[in-house]
Amino acid sequence: MVGVDEVGRGCLAGPILVVAARAKSQLPDGLKDSKLLTRTKRETIYQLLTTNCQFGEGWVKAVEIDRFGLAKALRLGIKRALRGIKAQIDEEIIMDGNVNYIPKKFRNASCLVNADNLVPIVSAASIYAKVTRDSFMTELAKRHPSYKFEKHVGYGTVEHREAINSFGVIRFVHRTSYAPISKLINQFG
């Protein structure tokens, strides 16, 4: 079985990361939605998962999200993630959510709301995606320290919005098609 989840959909900055996971051996205990775990617990489980699972990563850059829109960007990320683990068309694939963006050629694909908390392999994808994307955003913070990406990882927090107001929009990092960013661009030119 392959589990699929994404992280970063609602962010104002940075990529979306879709992850497809397949267990190679028994999954560790304590798997659940990455948002329900502390950072320390996520990172501990992540280390175990890297030896117990195979992962495919489907990165979608901010410019791709702007160019294609969110739905098409998610489809692109899913294709990349499934290609990354060489998913077979007859494998069972479960994706977290209520809209099935998985390509139709995968005959046994389905979506399940809250799958990241109910289906362990989807939880594994959720945890891997969160830790991996957070790490990417922490590295991005080193190049753009004024934005403090290591704290909010691109979400539209008060701190992030204040940084955007003070320092502007970062080209190729901020999602210019998202309303809060496009309003600022239109306001300040």
Residue pairs with C-beta under 8 A, 6 or more apart in sequence:
1 22
1 23
1 91
1 92
1 93
1 94
1 121
2 20
2 21
2 22
2 82
2 85
2 87
2 91
2 92
2 93
2 94
2 121
3 20
3 21
3 22
3 93
3 94
3 95
3 96
3 115
3 119
3 120
3 121
3 122
3 123
3 124
3 125
4 18
4 19
4 20
4 21
4 78
4 81
4 82
4 93
4 94
4 95
4 96
4 102
4 122
4 125
5 18
5 19
5 95
5 96
5 115
5 116
5 122
5 125
5 126
5 129
6 16
6 17
6 18
6 19
6 74
6 77
6 78
6 96
6 129
7 16
7 17
7 19
7 34
7 126
7 129
7 130
7 133
8 14
8 15
8 16
8 17
8 133
8 153
8 154
9 16
9 70
9 74
10 155
10 156
11 153
11 154
11 155
11 156
11 175
12 154
12 155
12 156
12 160
12 164
12 174
12 175
12 178
12 180
12 181
13 62
13 147
13 149
13 154
13 160
13 170
13 173
13 174
13 175
14 62
14 133
14 136
14 137
14 140
14 149
14 153
14 154
14 173
15 59
15 60
15 61
15 62
15 65
15 133
15 136
16 59
16 60
16 65
16 73
16 74
16 77
17 57
17 58
17 59
17 60
17 77
17 129
17 132
17 133
17 136
18 57
18 58
18 60
18 74
18 77
18 78
18 80
18 81
18 129
19 55
19 56
19 57
19 58
19 81
19 125
19 126
19 128
19 129
19 132
20 55
20 56
20 58
20 78
20 81
20 82
20 84
20 85
20 87
20 93
20 125
21 49
21 53
21 54
21 55
21 56
21 85
21 121
21 122
21 124
21 125
21 128
22 53
22 54
22 55
22 85
22 87
22 121
23 52
23 53
23 121
23 124
24 52
24 53
24 54
25 51
25 52
26 52
27 49
27 52
27 53
27 120
27 121
27 124
28 45
28 48
28 49
28 52
30 37
30 41
30 45
31 45
31 120
31 123
31 124
31 127
32 116
32 117
32 123
33 114
33 116
33 117
33 123
33 126
34 42
34 116
34 123
34 126
34 127
34 129
34 130
34 131
35 126
35 130
36 117
37 45
37 127
39 134
42 127
42 130
42 131
43 131
45 127
46 127
46 128
46 131
49 55
49 124
49 127
49 128
50 128
52 124
53 121
53 124
53 128
54 85
55 84
55 85
55 125
55 128
56 80
56 81
56 82
56 83
56 84
56 85
56 86
56 87
57 80
57 81
57 84
57 132
58 76
58 77
58 78
58 79
58 80
58 81
58 82
58 83
58 84
59 77
59 80
60 73
60 74
60 76
60 77
60 80
61 172
62 172
62 173
62 174
62 175
62 176
63 172
64 73
64 76
65 73
65 175
65 177
66 175
66 176
66 177
68 76
69 177
71 99
71 101
74 101
75 101
75 103
78 95
78 101
78 102
78 103
79 103
82 93
82 102
82 103
82 106
87 93
87 106
89 105
89 106
89 107
90 107
90 108
91 106
91 108
92 108
92 109
93 102
93 106
93 108
93 109
93 110
94 109
94 110
94 111
94 112
94 115
94 119
94 121
94 122
95 101
95 102
95 109
95 110
95 111
95 112
95 115
95 122
96 111
96 112
96 113
96 114
96 115
96 116
96 122
96 125
96 126
97 111
97 112
97 113
97 115
98 111
98 113
99 111
100 109
100 110
100 111
102 109
102 111
103 109
112 118
112 119
112 122
115 122
116 122
116 123
116 125
116 126
117 123
133 153
134 153
137 149
137 150
137 153
137 154
138 149
138 150
138 153
140 149
140 173
141 147
141 148
141 149
141 150
144 170
144 173
146 163
146 166
146 167
147 160
147 163
147 164
147 167
147 170
148 159
148 160
148 163
151 157
151 159
152 159
152 160
154 160
156 180
161 180
164 174
164 180
164 181
164 184
165 184
168 184
168 188
169 176
169 181
169 184
169 185
174 181
175 181
176 182
176 185
